[in-house]
Amino acid sequence: MNFDLTDEQQMLQAAARDFLAARLNSEKIRALAETDDAFSEDLWKEICDLGWPGLMVGADSGGQELGTIELAVLFEQLGYALTPGPVLSNTLAALALQTAGTDAQRERWLAPLAAGELRGTLALWDRGHGWSAADVTLEPESSNGGVTLNGEKLFVLDAARADFFVVGAKGDRRFIVERDAPGVTVTPTPTLDATRKQYAVKLDGVKVDDDAAFGGDGQMEDARIRAYVALAAELTGIAQRALEMAVDYAKERKQFNRPIGAYQAVSHRCAQMLLETEGARSASYYAAWAADNEPETAPLAASMAKAYASDAGTRVTGASLQVHGGIGFTWEHDLHLFLKRAQSDAVMFGDSRWHRERVAQLAGI
Amino acid sequence: MDLTLSPSEEAFRDELRSWLESNHPGQPPKDDDARAFQWRRQWQSQLHKGGWAGLSWPKEYGGRGATLIEQAIFSEEMVRGNVPAPANVLGLVMGGPVVIHHGTEEQKQRYLEPILSAEEIWCQGFSEPDAGSDLASLKTRAVKRDGGWVVTGQKVWTTLAHEAKWCMLVARTDADAPKHQGLTYFLMDMEQDGVDVKPLVQITGESEFNEIFMDEAYIPDENIVGGVGNGWGVAITTLMNERAGLAFAAQAALKTHINDAISLAKSISHDGRTAAEDPLTRDRLAQLFIEAEIFRVTNYRGLTKIMKNGVPGPEGSLGKWQWAEVNQRLMELALEIEGPYGQFAEGSDYALGGDWQYQFLRTRANSIEGGTTDILKNIVAERVLGLPKLR
């Protein structure tokens, strides 16, 4: 029984923290947020050189073949630095292919993704429907040697910079669709969080070959569990950063001749933020460990993590804003960027209430 | 990270389980506190003979020298098996460790064995009517006289004082020194004329606690632990051990209560569906389940840290605070699930069974005993986050 990260995991943590701190500051993040796609060619190239998109990709596809704990370590740091751009979208596309893709698909799509030559993203959620696999309504129609896809997918991350989409269909099936395929229309859908862009992807009679299909009922669960862990870890990093900002501010800001952090109304709020941040961290790493070591508890652990971290992320950023007072409400201060990313992460792949219902089912309530 | 038990930890757990299978004592007699306590003494002596008392104590002092993980396993197994607590809890968790850390060799020889065997029960005299959270402001005075000290004052919230032979007493020996420096840690013999014990009845109707009145009680010099004027530091060791020692038992008990509450929610119907099917109740039960699990995981994270740094850190305050909060919310929800039936006195023909009403009342103390939640937040703010002190 030991909760420590290994030396290698600590090295990954330090390397990610140092790299992101060196490359990203407020000006850089804001500049990217103001572009159409929040994408920096130079930053992405460096991230690919570090092997992050292929972190969990098998060595046979040119990936690092690391585990879910490493995934959590990386995403905690990505959240802490409020990293813009397509790390999450590519990680999730890679996880889907790694989990259920065919050998040929892994060679054609996953290996180039891990090498940074192609980018992919998930297009799972149908307009007007929820987060469950059972809520996906897109029904492929058989046509000569393949299928035709009609529908509209929302919440598609970084679609404008993706080379291919992993499109979800009924029965938890997946189809690889190239962005340039006839019948595909990509429309930006501005959201709260400008640092990571989302799009609507319309599929209008898009024809794909049979060899673009993979997945099916029961086959995508492992990828989903890791998506929950990645988001919970990112939320933990965001909460950690918002907590540190609040504590630093409470030490320096003076009112009534004292630092405001000396007042219990403020200091107890900060203590509460720590409680929730540490809880999110415990839950995220426990789920990461379970995903790789205890498959029977992994679904429960992952939903516990996503439920708790979603609440912690939104509450801690909100509490930090309150500690900052008026300055925290200004566009000029960075806090709102974290608040908005937390809000986005909290609803993605199921909000806290949705995951609590899963916990209730899995825990036999 | 490896959250599985090592082969030696598994062996420890299996040995404990099989010992408990053949030695489980059943439950103490109800409705007679004195007999129940006598029963617990017997049970502790049996535990001791089996080698399961003083788990954390070094082997040379009659303990088992168990690792922190083994101690955690022990606590979890005791709750899992519904095994009653031994009699001399405070001696085992606090008194023994303090004597081992700060005591002289003579003191170790004199006091440790009777703690393990439950021949001598211990209690703790720290809090006073005017010194609760601000413990260092305590007023009980000890004055030097004839190779010893004469003590006058009052202590409160003293668990087991009516059964105890020894009291871990912190008293002021230097009224002129700064308040943290004028204190001394004594072992006071409770069996003397200068000591008077009165039970305190709490909101559950029980008397777990007492008041102790000391009127010129005598303590010889050799009963000082850690030297004159060092009482604060010695007392802190006691409190740290208390918090670390109780966390795993608390966690296991919480888990049991959550499972019981889930069964309760499934067994009670309102408006054509069980409480467990009501979306709002369901959501709250799931949230409590999650928080109890996180409390467990955070405890284990804390252990890893203690094993590296040697001592429990201020982070332990987070766990105690979280535990109190989850425990209270759980009992509130359980009574809410029972609805109007939650009012009936336990044992009434109309009551639904279970001890939710008792738990509801008893858990009100969780955010007060062993450090109030309010003080724990101060500790977290000042010592973990480094925020400035108001004082």
Boltz contact constraints between the chains, C-beta under 6 A:
constraints:
  - contact:
      token1: [A, 1]
      token2: [B, 69]
      max_distance: 6.0
  - contact:
      token1: [A, 2]
      token2: [B, 2]
      max_distance: 6.0
  - contact:
      token1: [A, 2]
      token2: [B, 304]
      max_distance: 6.0
  - contact:
      token1: [A, 3]
      token2: [B, 1]
      max_distance: 6.0
  - contact:
      token1: [A, 3]
      token2: [B, 300]
      max_distance: 6.0
  - contact:
      token1: [A, 3]
      token2: [B, 301]
      max_distance: 6.0
  - contact:
      token1: [A, 3]
      token2: [B, 304]
      max_distance: 6.0
  - contact:
      token1: [A, 4]
      token2: [B, 304]
      max_distance: 6.0
  - contact:
      token1: [A, 69]
      token2: [B, 1]
      max_distance: 6.0
  - contact:
      token1: [A, 247]
      token2: [B, 385]
      max_distance: 6.0
  - contact:
      token1: [A, 259]
      token2: [B, 388]
      max_distance: 6.0
  - contact:
      token1: [A, 261]
      token2: [B, 387]
      max_distance: 6.0
  - contact:
      token1: [A, 261]
      token2: [B, 388]
      max_distance: 6.0
  - contact:
      token1: [A, 262]
      token2: [B, 388]
      max_distance: 6.0
  - contact:
      token1: [A, 262]
      token2: [B, 390]
      max_distance: 6.0
  - contact:
      token1: [A, 267]
      token2: [B, 381]
      max_distance: 6.0
  - contact:
      token1: [A, 267]
      token2: [B, 387]
      max_distance: 6.0
  - contact:
      token1: [A, 268]
      token2: [B, 377]
      max_distance: 6.0
  - contact:
      token1: [A, 270]
      token2: [B, 381]
      max_distance: 6.0
  - contact:
      token1: [A, 270]
      token2: [B, 385]
      max_distance: 6.0
  - contact:
      token1: [A, 271]
      token2: [B, 377]
      max_distance: 6.0
  - contact:
      token1: [A, 271]
      token2: [B, 380]
      max_distance: 6.0
  - contact:
      token1: [A, 271]
      token2: [B, 381]
      max_distance: 6.0
  - contact:
      token1: [A, 275]
      token2: [B, 318]
      max_distance: 6.0
  - contact:
      token1: [A, 279]
      token2: [B, 294]
      max_distance: 6.0
  - contact:
      token1: [A, 282]
      token2: [B, 294]
      max_distance: 6.0
  - contact:
      token1: [A, 282]
      token2: [B, 297]
      max_distance: 6.0
  - contact:
      token1: [A, 282]
      token2: [B, 298]
      max_distance: 6.0
  - contact:
      token1: [A, 282]
      token2: [B, 301]
      max_distance: 6.0
  - contact:
      token1: [A, 283]
      token2: [B, 294]
      max_distance: 6.0
  - contact:
      token1: [A, 286]
      token2: [B, 297]
      max_distance: 6.0
  - contact:
      token1: [A, 289]
      token2: [B, 1]
      max_distance: 6.0
  - contact:
      token1: [A, 289]
      token2: [B, 3]
      max_distance: 6.0
  - contact:
      token1: [A, 304]
      token2: [B, 290]
      max_distance: 6.0
  - contact:
      token1: [A, 304]
      token2: [B, 293]
      max_distance: 6.0
  - contact:
      token1: [A, 307]
      token2: [B, 290]
      max_distance: 6.0
  - contact:
      token1: [A, 308]
      token2: [B, 290]
      max_distance: 6.0
  - contact:
      token1: [A, 356]
      token2: [B, 283]
      max_distance: 6.0
  - contact:
      token1: [A, 356]
      token2: [B, 286]
      max_distance: 6.0
  - contact:
      token1: [A, 359]
      token2: [B, 286]
      max_distance: 6.0
  - contact:
      token1: [A, 360]
      token2: [B, 282]
      max_distance: 6.0
  - contact:
      token1: [A, 360]
      token2: [B, 286]
      max_distance: 6.0
  - contact:
      token1: [A, 363]
      token2: [B, 289]
      max_distance: 6.0
  - contact:
      token1: [A, 365]
      token2: [B, 262]
      max_distance: 6.0
  - contact:
      token1: [A, 365]
      token2: [B, 276]
      max_distance: 6.0
  - contact:
      token1: [A, 365]
      token2: [B, 285]
      max_distance: 6.0
